[in-house]
């Protein structure tokens, strides 16, 4: 069939957005002459705006308002989220072709539906999205591309926030001690401070602490525990600013979180600390990154808060993280 206008209903969270980029680029290859737009949450819209294969980004303003705005505008919609509501929305918007996984009881609302193949269980979500495209009869590339090109103005804003001109300055490393999902994903703040000091001392690095406004008290507590004064950027960056900062770093030490995916996407090496979440499904995508985790019987539990002694994170030592970070910094 001819698809002149294609809508992609995007995932809702930064990590899922980054991992969806391979599928977005596969859709462009399948529909090279079509106008492709995405419907996204306002909080993640900027990520897609940096992707050249996309013709337009629409920010969601609510279920009913989106239905009205989409009606008559598209020939087909591809649903990356699994929810019933996303399928109902494009049905009510009278989009003729509606494609996605037959999850959450929504199969009857779709015109092309795919079953979740067992082969993608325990693999990165990159392959989950692409398996859906294959399941509805589209072609997927052999090697997914989830890179995020950092626009020059974002990179310049990141450099300004770090107060660097890039001309022979000491390298910057980032610490990302927060995690939106819950406290179980967070490594111990005092250990972040110790690692930051060791990297500053042994690698001659400068340290930036990243996070949201809600992470500001955490970032300031880590800074207070360090002998080397870091740059605390928690709450001072938009999403575009954050991408610009991440593109300046030589290394990001991080919990399993949105900035972890963004750093990997812009090509910054990542040292990711995993505890309750499944590293096989949510690790940073691409080469040149490392995971640190402890093999304990209760991990991955996927709980927001640990009901026992948080052993999956507490058993990760300062020395191990610092040694792994120094190896990454040294090439």
N, C-alpha and C positions, 0 to 999 in steps of 0.2 A: 504494500500500500504506500501511497505518497503521504509523507509527513512534512508539511511545510513549517509547522510551528509545534515545537516539542517542549513540554513542561517537565522539569524534574523536581519532584518534591524532596527536599533535602533533609538529611538528619538534623537533629536538634542540638548536638553537643560538639564542641570543637574537635575532640579526638575522632569522632565518627565522621565529621566533615572532612578532615584530612584523609582518613582512610577511604572515603568515597571518591577521591579525585581520580583514581584509576578507572572506576566505572564511568565517571563523567567523561573522561577522555575517550573511553571505548564508545560511548554514545555518540560523541562527535564523529568518530570514524565510521560508525554505522549510518549517520545522517549528515554527510558533509555539507549539503546544501540547505539544511534546515536552520531556522532560527531557534536556538536553544536558550531557554530561560529557566531560572531556578526560583522556587518559592522557599524562603528560608526565614528562620527567626532573626530578628534584628541583631542579636548578640553575635552571630557568626557570619553575617552577611559579607563583611570585608574580606574574609578568606576567599570566597568565591569571586569577588571582584578582582582579585589578583590573578585569576586564571584566564588566560587568553582564549581558550576554547569556548568560553561562555559569551553569549550575546547580551544577556541582561539578567539582573538580579532583582527579584521582587521581595520586599520584606513583608512578612505576615502581619496583618493588623487585626486578626481575630477570625474565627471560623466563618461566621456569616458574611463579614466584609470580604474575606478572601473568595468565597463562593461567588459573590456578586462581581468582583473584579476579574475573575477568571472566565466567567461565562462567555462563550463565543470566541475566546481568544486563542484556543489551542486545538490541534487535531489529535494529539495523544499526550498522555501523562505517564511518566515512569515514577513509581513510588519506592523510594529507598527506605523510608521507615516501614515498620511492620504493622502499624496500628490500623484498626478498623476505621478510626476517624479520618485518616488521610485518604482512604479509599472512598468513604462516604462523601468527603468534600469534593473530590473531582467528579464523582457521579452527579451530585447536585449541581455542579458547575456545567453539566452537559458536555463534558469532554468525551468525544466518541470512543476513543481507545484508551483503556486504563490497564497498565501493566505492573505486575509486582508479584511478590510472594503471596501464596494463599495462606496467610497466617491470620490469627486473631478472628477467625470466622468470617473473613471478608471475601472469600473466593468467589461468591456469587456476584460481587460488585465489580469484578475484574473481567476484562475481555481477553487478556492473556495472563495466565497465572502459572507460577512455578512452584514446585515443591522444594522444600529445603533439603538438599542432598546430604546424606550422612558424611560424605567426604570432606565437608567444610567444617564439621564440628571439631573444635580444638585448633583451628587455624585462624590466622589474622582475618579481621573483618574485611580487609581488602578483597579476599577471595570469596567471602560471603556475598558481597554486592555483585561481584562479577559472575558468580554462579547463577544469580537470579537473571542476569542478562542472557546468559547462555540458555537458561531454562525457558525463556520466552522466545527463543529462536534467533537471538542476535549474536554477532561475532565478537569475541573478546581477544585481545592481544596476548601474545605469549608472555610478555613481561609488563606487569602493571606499572604505570607511572604516577606516583603520588607526590611528586615534587611540587613545591610551592615557590615560584619565582618571587623574590622580594622586590617590590617596586622601588626605584631609586629614591623617591621622596620618603618612603617608609624607612629605608636604610639610613638616609640622612637624619631623620628624626631620631632614630635609634642611636646614632653616633652623637647627636647633640645631648641626649639624655645621659649618655655615658661620659660626655665631655671628652671625646677623643676625636682626633682627625685621621687616625689610622696610619700615621706616618712613623712607624717604628715604636709606637707606644707599647708598654707592657701588655701582655695578653689579658683579656677579660675572661673570667669564668663566672657562670651563673649558678646560683643556688635557688632551687624552687621548692621550698619546704611545705607548701600547702597542698591541698587536694580537696576538690569540691565534694567528692562522694562521701567523705566521712573521715573520722579520726583514725580508723584502722589502716588507712593507706599512708599515713604520715610517719616518716622516720623521726627519731628523737631530736628535738631542736638543738640541744647541747652538742650533739654529735655533728650536726650540720656546721655549727660554729667551729668546732675543732677541725673539721675537714677544710673549711674555708681558710683558717689560719695556716694549716699545713701547706695548702696549695699556694698561698701567698708567699710563704717562707721558702719553699723548695722549688717552686716554678717561677717565682717572681711575678705572680699573677695578681691582678686586681679583681676584687670580688663584688658582684652585683647580686642583691637578693631580690627575687622577683615574686610577684603574686598580686592578688586582687586587693581592693580596699579592706575587705574582711580579714585579709592576711597581714595587715599592717602591724598589729600588736605582736604577732608571731615573728615577723621580719625584724622589728625593733628589738625584740628579746634576743634573737640570734646575734644581731649586731652588737648589743650590749655585752654579750659573752665572748666577743672576739677581741684579740689584741690588735689586729689590723682593721682599721676602719673601712667597712664596706659601703657601697652605694645602695641604699634601700629604695627600691622603686615600687614597692607594693602600693597599689592604688594610684600610681602616677602614670600609667600607660593605658591608652586605648588598645584595642586588639591590633590595629595597624602599627602602633608604637611598639607593642610587645614583639611583633614579628620583626620589626626593624632592629630592636635590641638583640633578639636571638640571633639574627644574622651577623652581628658583630662579635659574638662570643667564640672563643676557641673550644669551649666545652660547657655543657649544662649538666649539673648534678641535680637529679629531680626524683620526686615520687611519680607514680603512675597518674598523670594528669594532662590537661589540655596543652600546657606549654611544652611538655615532652614531645607530643606529636608535631607541634609547630616547629620546634627546633630541628627535629629529624627531617621535616619537609623542606626546610630552607638549607639543609646541608650541614648543620652544626652537629658535631659528635655529641652523643647523649650517653650519660651513665645513669641508668634508670634503676631505682630501688623498688622491688616488688615484694609485697607481702600477701594481702588477702585476695588480690585479683589474679585472674588467670593470665600469666605471661604469654602463653601460647596464642591467645586470642588478641591481646591488647598491647603487645610489645611495640616499641617504635619501629616503623617500617623502614627498611633499607639497610645498607651495609655501613660499617664503621661505628656501630653503637654497641654498648655492652649492658647486660643485665646483671644485677646483684640480687640474689635471693637466697633464703635458707630453706632447705628441704625439711619442713615440719609436717607432721601427719595431718594437721587441720587446714593446710593451705593448698589450693585456694578455697577459702570459705565464702568469699564475696560478700561478707558482712560489712556494714558501715562502721560498727564499733565492735571491738574485740570483747567477748564475754569472759575471757580468761586473762592471760598474762601478756598478750601481744608478742608472743615469742617469735613470730615470723619476721617482725621488724627489729625487735630488741636483740636478736642474735646476730644481726648485721653489725659488724664492728667498724669503728673509726678507721683502724689500720687497713682493713680490707677495702673500704670505699676510697680512701686516700691513695692506696697503692694502684688500684684500678684506674683512678682518675689520672694519676701521674703517667701511667703507661699510655693512656689515650692522648694526653698532652704531648708526649714524646714521640707520637707518630704510630 
